Amino acid sequence: MPAALTKVCGHCGKTKPLSDFYHNSTKSDYHNGICAKCQLEVNKQNKK
């Protein structure tokens, strides 16, 4: 079965290409659960 080329962001709920997600070798698909844009927003909120 071919690997999926898109993934749903767990933060914004939008379907995006895998290239929009940071690489994460601890995940089964090797990509974070939230997209890079949302990850940056979460990081900013966590720094406050």
N, C-alpha and C positions, 0 to 999 in steps of 0.2 A: 504494500500500500504506500503510495507516495506521501511525503511529508506535506503538511498544510503550508500554504504560502501566506496565509493571513491568520490573525489572532484577534480576539476581542480583548480590549483593554479592561482590566478589572476596576479601573478608577473612573474613566469617562464612559465606558460601555460601547465605544465605537469599534468597528472592525477595521483593522489597519494591517498593512503589510508587515512581515516580520522584520524588515529593515528599520522599522520605526521603534523597535524594542531593543533594549540593551542586552548583550550576551550574558548569560548566567548559566554556568556549567552545572549548578546544583539543581536546576529544573529539568523535568523530563524532556522538554522540547528545546532546552538550552537558551531560553529567552525569559526575561523578567515577565511577571504577570501584569505589569502596567507599562504603558508606552513611555518612551523617553521624555516626551513633553510633560506628561503627568508626573513622571518621576522627579523632574526638576522642580515642579510646583510643590510636591510633597517634601522634597529636601529643603526648600525655602521655608515652608511652614514649620518643619522640625527644628530649624535653626533659631526660630523666634523664641 
